[in-house]
């Protein structure tokens, strides 16, 4: 068995692998190349003969850089096959006010912001970028996030993007049911965006 610090026979520098196809890779054992700590899988079971010794003959980025595509050749039977290495995202669960837990869905943020931005000078790519920023903010933490925190994160970004869209989104998110609610939010918005006097 190869040393845990050895490079793959292809000479490629190992990169972190969290998922590879066609099959999950078993723990290092006799007759296989071990993966470097935090590095890529040294070998994957051949789909033709089930041997665990292979070499990488080609590597390139795939899926807009979110994966690495590797062409491998089995050292036993010569069969060539493809594997993909992808980062495994931490699961993110949204805890609703009712206590229900649902998987995070970025499209729901995009949809809510798009409705609030109807008729406003906000491009679709700006909405997509806003939703992605919110997702990345909480994805780094992983685990569970209250829906209130998600809403506040959206409002925080909408405030600087478009004040009218901000007020529309706030009216739904904060459940406005009286004109005074709008007046109060406008005062808060004006206070938050007013330039400081020196």
N, C-alpha and C positions, 0 to 999 in steps of 0.2 A: 504494500500500500504506500502511496506517495506521502511525503511529508505534508502536513497541513499548510506549510508555507510555500510549497512548490507552485510554480505557475502551471497552467494548463499546457499539455504537449504542443498546442498550437503556437505557444509563445505569447498569446494575448494576455494582457494584464487583467486579472479578475476584477469584476465589478459586482456590486451587491445584487444578488438574485433573490427575489421573494416568490417568484412563481415561474415555472418552466413547463412547457408542454412538449411532447404529447402526454407525459405521465409525471406524477409526483416522484421525486427522487428519494430512494430510501437512504438511511444513514450510511456513512462510509463503511465499507466492509472489504473483505479480500477480493481482489480482482477488479477494483475500480479506482479511479483517480479521485482523491479527496478534494473537496472544495476548500479554497483558502478561507480563513476566518473572515466573515463579512464579504467574501468574494463570490464569484459566479460558481455555478455547479460545474465541476470538472468533467462529469460525464452523465449521460442520461441513458436509461435502458433502451436498447435498440428495439424498435417496433417490429423488426423482421426476425431477429434471432434471440432477443432478450439479453444480449451481452451488455455489460456495463462499461466496456472500454471503447471510447470514441475519441475523435479529434475534431476540433472546429476548423472548417475549411474556409468559412466566410462569415463576417459579422457586419451588420449595418443597422442603422436606426430604422424604426418602423412606427406607424401610427403617429406621425408628426412628432417623433422624438419621445413618445411615452413608453416605448418598448425597444428592445434590442432583438433583432432577428438573427439567428445563428443557423448556418448550414453545418451539419455534423456528418462525419463519416465513421461508421462502425469499424473498429480495428479487427473485428473477427470475420464478418461476412462482406464488408465493403459497402453495405447499404447506406445510402445517404438520406437524411431526413432533416426536418426543420424544427427548431424550438424557438420559443419567444420568452424573453425575460421581461417582466413588468414589475413596477413597484406596487406593493400591496397597500392600499389605502386603509387607514384606521377607520373602523366603522363609526358612523356619526348618527346618533339617534336624537330626534327632537321630542322633548317632553311638552305636550300641549297643556293648556290651562286646565283641561278636564282630567289631567293625569295620564291620558293615553300616550303611548310611546310609538312613534312612527319613524321609519328611515328618512334621513334628510333627502330632500329632493330640490335641487337647484332650480328646476323649471318652475316650481311654485313661486319662488322669489321673482323670477323673470316675469311671470304672468302677472303677479300683483303689482310690480313696478310698472309694467307696460300699461296696465289699466289706469294707474295713477298718472301716467305720462301721456295719456291720450290727448292729441292736439298740441302737445308741448314740443319744443325744439330739442328733443332727446332722441338720438339715433339708437337703432337696435343694438349696435355693437357696444354702446355705452351702457345699456341695460345689462347686456351679457357680462360685460366687464365688472359691473357693480355686483352682480350675483356671484361671480367667480371670486371676487375679493372677499365677500362675506363667507363663502364656503371655505376658502383657504384659511381665513382667520380662525374658524372653529374646527376645521379638519386637523389642524396642527395639534389641537388639544385632545381631539378624539373623545370617545365616551358619549355622554349625554349633554345636551344643551337645552335650556328652557326656551320655549317659543318667544317669550318676552325679550330675551337677549338677542335673538335673531332679528326681531322687529326693530329693536333699538339700533342694531348695527346697520340695518337697511336705512333707517331714518337718518342716521348720522351721515351716511354717504349721499343720500338724496338732498340733504340740506344744502350742500355745496353745489349740487348738480342743477337743481331747479326747485325754487321755493314753492311754486304752485303744486308741482307733483308731490313735494314733501307734505304740504297741507292735506292733499287728497289722501295720500297714503296714511297719514296720521289720523285722519278722520275715521278710517276703517279700523286701523290697528288699535287706536285708543278708544274706539267705540263712541264717537261724538254723538250726542243726542239733543244738543241744545246749541243755538247760535253763540252763546257765551263761551262754549268750548273752543270754537274757532277763534273768537276774539282773544282768548287766553293764549292759544297756540301762536297766533300772529305776534302777540307781544313778546312771547318767549323767543320766537324766531328772529324778530327785529333786534332784540337785545343780544342774541347770540351772534348775529351777523353785522351789527353796527361797528364801524371802525372806532378804534380806541383814540381818545383825545389825549394829546400830550400837553 
